[in-house]
């Protein structure tokens, strides 16, 4: 079982539009409503793969009730933490050329009692978990050290932790040695405080995060592929994708694929790349099923192309 923790979940509405023109009336060609948040998306991808997952998340108000209902419909067990504030609602506008514009609400502020209940719920639910995936931004009321506290408590209970967050929350958690961290290129650049122009730059940045405490780094480099840097070695993975429909949740699908395949080594990286590539070919934040995967399109190598320029360099 894979347990996910989403401190700041959302109700996500995705609209597909021909183009985004400011100040104009835009008619959507399609729309979706999904439970959102990075950890929620990991649970959705795990469930789509036919595996058991439990989602721990604070829920409040009508949007929170709808998030729980939608997750239940997708076969995901929900361990809700009741909160006084209403769960946030987010909007995503997906243009036909693959450009995505997101409008994310801040979410409710958690009280001291709600913060502690969230940690206690994770502790209770983690007994059967092979992995705990802690993902996303922190809501108001949670200090940047909250993830570090969660990692420390989970390790004390014998659990393995995958962490997908950024900024001060990521840096604070590194000292507790999460088993794997999953930054994208922008988050990786921000963590080390320098630009990334090549795959080699990304490898060096990932190695620095390991020096600070991360046991492994699974880094998404967008269209360029993904990196896995761990004590076992360094691998680079990529996949052929003919057309991108939406990249919403693609990184979360990648993390799910990585954990489903055991969470270490080149085979897990191949699974991560396959899941991410499948996700970008689907609308909105739809998560891929095994039938959507194309393992033959995936290449994983330990011969890392250090000098390759990133298609989307981070300055």
Secondary structure as the mmCIF struct_conf table of DSSP 4:
data_model
#
loop_
_struct_conf.conf_type_id
_struct_conf.id
_struct_conf.beg_label_comp_id
_struct_conf.beg_label_asym_id
_struct_conf.beg_label_seq_id
_struct_conf.end_label_comp_id
_struct_conf.end_label_asym_id
_struct_conf.end_label_seq_id
STRN STRN1 UNK A 2 UNK A 6
TURN_TY1_P TURN_TY1_P1 UNK A 7 UNK A 8
STRN STRN2 UNK A 10 UNK A 17
BEND BEND1 UNK A 18 UNK A 18
TURN_TY1_P TURN_TY1_P2 UNK A 22 UNK A 23
BEND BEND2 UNK A 24 UNK A 24
BEND BEND3 UNK A 29 UNK A 29
STRN STRN3 UNK A 30 UNK A 36
BEND BEND4 UNK A 37 UNK A 37
HELX_RH_AL_P HELX_RH_AL_P1 UNK A 38 UNK A 48
TURN_TY1_P TURN_TY1_P3 UNK A 49 UNK A 50
STRN STRN4 UNK A 53 UNK A 59
HELX_RH_AL_P HELX_RH_AL_P2 UNK A 61 UNK A 73
TURN_TY1_P TURN_TY1_P4 UNK A 74 UNK A 75
STRN STRN5 UNK A 77 UNK A 82
BEND BEND5 UNK A 84 UNK A 85
HELX_LH_PP_P HELX_LH_PP_P1 UNK A 86 UNK A 87
STRN STRN6 UNK A 88 UNK A 95
TURN_TY1_P TURN_TY1_P5 UNK A 96 UNK A 97
BEND BEND6 UNK A 98 UNK A 98
STRN STRN7 UNK A 100 UNK A 103
HELX_LH_PP_P HELX_LH_PP_P2 UNK A 108 UNK A 108
STRN STRN8 UNK A 109 UNK A 109
HELX_LH_PP_P HELX_LH_PP_P3 UNK A 110 UNK A 111
HELX_RH_AL_P HELX_RH_AL_P3 UNK A 112 UNK A 125
HELX_RH_3T_P HELX_RH_3T_P1 UNK A 126 UNK A 128
BEND BEND7 UNK A 130 UNK A 130
STRN STRN9 UNK A 131 UNK A 135
BEND BEND8 UNK A 136 UNK A 136
HELX_LH_PP_P HELX_LH_PP_P4 UNK A 137 UNK A 139
STRN STRN10 UNK A 140 UNK A 140
TURN_TY1_P TURN_TY1_P6 UNK A 141 UNK A 141
TURN_TY1_P TURN_TY1_P7 UNK A 144 UNK A 145
HELX_RH_AL_P HELX_RH_AL_P4 UNK A 146 UNK A 156
TURN_TY1_P TURN_TY1_P8 UNK A 157 UNK A 158
STRN STRN11 UNK A 161 UNK A 164
HELX_RH_AL_P HELX_RH_AL_P5 UNK A 167 UNK A 174
TURN_TY1_P TURN_TY1_P9 UNK A 175 UNK A 176
BEND BEND9 UNK A 179 UNK A 179
STRN STRN12 UNK A 180 UNK A 181
STRN STRN13 UNK A 184 UNK A 184
HELX_RH_AL_P HELX_RH_AL_P6 UNK A 185 UNK A 192
TURN_TY1_P TURN_TY1_P10 UNK A 193 UNK A 193
BEND BEND10 UNK A 194 UNK A 194
STRN STRN14 UNK A 196 UNK A 198
HELX_RH_AL_P HELX_RH_AL_P7 UNK A 199 UNK A 212
TURN_TY1_P TURN_TY1_P11 UNK A 213 UNK A 213
BEND BEND11 UNK A 215 UNK A 215
STRN STRN15 UNK A 216 UNK A 220
HELX_RH_3T_P HELX_RH_3T_P2 UNK A 222 UNK A 224
STRN STRN16 UNK A 226 UNK A 230
TURN_TY1_P TURN_TY1_P12 UNK A 231 UNK A 232
STRN STRN17 UNK A 233 UNK A 239
BEND BEND12 UNK A 242 UNK A 242
TURN_TY1_P TURN_TY1_P13 UNK A 248 UNK A 249
HELX_RH_AL_P HELX_RH_AL_P8 UNK A 250 UNK A 260
TURN_TY1_P TURN_TY1_P14 UNK A 261 UNK A 262
BEND BEND13 UNK A 263 UNK A 264
HELX_RH_AL_P HELX_RH_AL_P9 UNK A 265 UNK A 280
TURN_TY1_P TURN_TY1_P15 UNK A 281 UNK A 281
BEND BEND14 UNK A 282 UNK A 283
TURN_TY1_P TURN_TY1_P16 UNK A 284 UNK A 285
HELX_LH_PP_P HELX_LH_PP_P5 UNK A 286 UNK A 289
HELX_RH_3T_P HELX_RH_3T_P3 UNK A 290 UNK A 292
HELX_RH_3T_P HELX_RH_3T_P4 UNK A 295 UNK A 297
STRN STRN18 UNK A 298 UNK A 301
BEND BEND15 UNK A 302 UNK A 303
TURN_TY1_P TURN_TY1_P17 UNK A 306 UNK A 307
HELX_LH_PP_P HELX_LH_PP_P6 UNK A 308 UNK A 308
STRN STRN19 UNK A 309 UNK A 314
#
